[in-house]
Every structure is written in C-alpha cells, then in structure tokens.
Amino acid sequence: MIGIISAMPEEMQSILEAMQVEDTLVRGKRKYHKGILYDKEVVVVFSRWGKVAAATTVTQLFNLFNISEILFSGVAGALDMRLEIGDIVIGTALIQHDMNASPLYPILEIPLLNKTRFETTHSRNLENALSQFVSNYDSFFNNEPEKFGIKSPKIYSGVILSGDLFVNASSQIEHLLQKVPEALCTEMEGAAVAQVCYEYNIPFQIVRIISDKADDNSHIDFPLFAGEVAGKYALGILQYYLKK
C-alpha cells in the first residue's frame, strides 16, 4: 500500500476527489483516507505544517497501515536562482537546515544517527511520471498557470532543505545557501518525513513544486499558487506514477 502525503490541504482535496475512498480513520486530529487511486491501494493524508507535525503524521501512518512506500508532494520556495515558479524538484536528499546540536555534534548532523542528509529512493518511475506530466502540462489546466507566468515548467533533481521557518527574505536565502550551497529549495516537512522513513526502513520519494522565490514576495505568491495550481500538479503527477 502506497502512502501519499500532501503538504497542502488543496493538494489532498484534489486527490480525494479523484480516488475511491473506502475508509477514513481519524487519529491525532488527522484524517487518513484509505482507498483506490488509479487502480492502486493508497492512503492519503495531509501532513500539517512543520517538522514535528509531519513526523507525527507519517509515524501514525506506519502504525495504522502496511505501507510499502511513501510519496510526498507539496510546494516549496526556490533557493537556486535557476528555478522559476511552476518548476518541479525531485528530492535526492533532504537536510534539516535548523538542526544544530553543536558542539556535541557537527552542525546539521542528526544526533545519534551520524547523518546530516537523508537520501531518497529517487526511482526512474517517478522521473518518467514527471516527464509525462510536463509533456502534457496544458491538458491539466485552463489558464491558471498564466497568472504566474508559467509556460514550460522544468524538472530539477537535488537537495531539499527543511526547517520550521517560512523563508521570505533574501537574507534568509543567503544564510541557507551558506550552510548548503547546492540546495535547490526549502520547505517545512520533507526532511522530518525522510528521517522517519529512514528509521523505519520505508522507501521515500518527494516532489516539490516551486510556488515562490522564498523572497519578500513569497507571502503573496504562496496562497494563490497553492489554491489554483498545486492540487492539479499533485494529481497529474500521481496519475502517471500510479499507472506505471
């Protein structure tokens, strides 16, 4: 059974409307929706925001269901100057940018695990699904992406940063890139979920859609993008991934 975690309520709602929901369990103020999506058994849940909330959600998910893999989707703020709104990032590794247990441990290292980053499964199936989605991008929208200047979204692979911080200033971007120069984008949940998957030995993949430039305008771009675009991205990508 595939666990699908959405970082935005709008994404989860789009997925639920497309799936055949067989049962909904409520635990810890979270709703775990079990059913069939594109002929696959899935459980869909909203992670809630922040590392603690996301880790709690995925841990409960593992305790309730026999999960074979986790696919996480959500929006993120760009750190790499090449990224534009609407581009897609496949996470190859995730780092908690606000972890600092020095001098007991090196900065960014997770205590007791001897790791600063958590690698993902990063399958060819997911890459193919993203390529198909981008190739058929226009079929999933009317004119919503035009509001953000999105015409031909690009796909990138690389490091994603996570932390309990909504990045919305150039100075914050500079600070994060000083820590991890190769980072592509930043969000608030992925690395926590990746750590739990590592400890439970469950395959984990993550896709992040760039909703803003993590700068002074991010608070303006983010809610509009989440409400009008993000859900259709998530559902479109899942359509091709689950029909593999």
Summary of the structure (lengths in Angstrom):
residues: 244
radius of gyration: 16.9
end to end distance: 14.7
largest distance: 53.4
contacts: 873
relative contact order: 0.23
helix: 37%
strand: 30%
